[in-house]
Amino acid sequence: MKEIIKHYANDELTVVWQPSKCIHSKICFHGLPAVFNPQNRPWVTIEGSSNEDIIAQVSKCPSGALSIEGKSEAKAENCTKVTVTKGGPLLVEGILTVTLPNGEVTEKKGMTALCRCGASSNKPYCDGSHAKIEFDA
């Protein structure tokens, strides 16, 4: 099966959406509804806000389903931040190198949601299963 990747661009930047990575946290929609609205088609309206606001909102995507390409690409800080969410994933912000048990190495930039409940079918990444099993730690 071919992976779907969507691009939404203006003259300065491109928002890249990879739906297979999305855990439907709704952080994008709640944070910047003028740009991210799942009721609209297309659901990303890049003209809805400033590049700076879009970059800031995309950097909060916990799964990495949203990312930025282009001249205004978000610059990562030199530190990594980890937030333990109640009943949810570990949110890791920064530049990460993830090595899977099969030896595959992936670089992640921005926000990455790591499974904490053990129920994800996309380990080590969160897929939202914590809500289904009512994980509460």
N, C-alpha and C positions, 0 to 999 in steps of 0.2 A: 504494500500500500504506500502510495506517494504521500509524503508529509506536506501538509498545507502550510504555506507561509504567505502572509499578506503584507503589503507595503502601502503606507499612506504617507504621501510626501508633499512638501512645499519646496520653495527655493533653497531653504537652509537646512532642513533635516527630514529624515524619514523615520516614521514610527513603524516598527516591524512587529507583527503579531504572529505568534506560533500557537494556534489553538490547542494543539496536542499537549502543550505544557501548562495550559490554563487550569487553575484550581478554583476558579470562580469565587475569589475572595471578595469581589466587588469593590476593592480599594480604588481602582481606576475610576469606576462609575461614580462612587460617592465623593471622591476627591476632586474630580473635574468633569462633571456631567455635560458641560458644553462641548467637550471633545469626545468623551467615551460614553456612548449611550446604546446599550444592547437592543433597544427598541427600534433604532434607526437602521437603515441600510444605505450605505455602509455604516457600520456602528462606530467608526472613528471619523470624526470631522476635524481634521487638523487645523482648519481655519477658525475653530471655535475658541482659541486662546493663544497666548503668546508662546513663542518657542521655549522661553525660560520656564513657564508654568508647565508646559507639556513635558519637558525634560525632567523637572522636579517630580511630577506625578508618575511618570514611567519608572523612575528610579525606585519608587515604592512598591513596584510589582513584586509580590513575594515568590512567584514561581519562575520569573524570567520569561514568561510568555510575551511580555511587551519589552522591547528594547529600542534603542535609538541608534541610527546611523546618520552620518553627515557631518557638515562643517561644525555644527553646534553640539557634537557628541558630548554627552555628560562625562566629565572627568572624575575618575574615581579618587577617593581620598587615599592617603597612605596607611590607613588603619582599617581593620576589619571590626565590625560591630555585630554582636550576637544578641538577639532579643528572644527570650523564652515567652511564648504566648500562652495564656491560660487555655487549656483544652485544645491547643493547636500546635503548629510546627515551631521549630527553631527558625527564626528569621535571621539570616546571615547577610550582612551588607558589606560589600567590598569586592575585591578580586580574589576568587578562590580557584584552586586547582583541585578537582575531585577525581580521585582514582577509584574506579569500580573494581569489584572482585575479579572480573575477567581481564583486568589490566587496562581497560579503556580509560583514557585521561581526557577530561573535559575542563575547559576554563569557563568560569562563570563570572560575569560582571554585574554590578548593581546588587539587587536583592535576590536571594535564593532561599526558598522554603525547604527545610530538611524535615523529613518525617520524624516525629517523636513518639507516635503512638504504636508504630509497628504494623499498622494495617494497610499502608500504602501499597498499591500494586506497581508503583513506579519508584521503589526505593533506590537511592536514599532520599529521593525527593518526595515532598508532600503531594498527594493527589486529592486532598479533601476528605479522605476516609475517616479522619478523626471525628467529623460531625456525624457520620453514619453509625459509628460504634459508641458515640457519646463519651469520647475520651475526656477525662476530667482531671488532669494532673498539671 
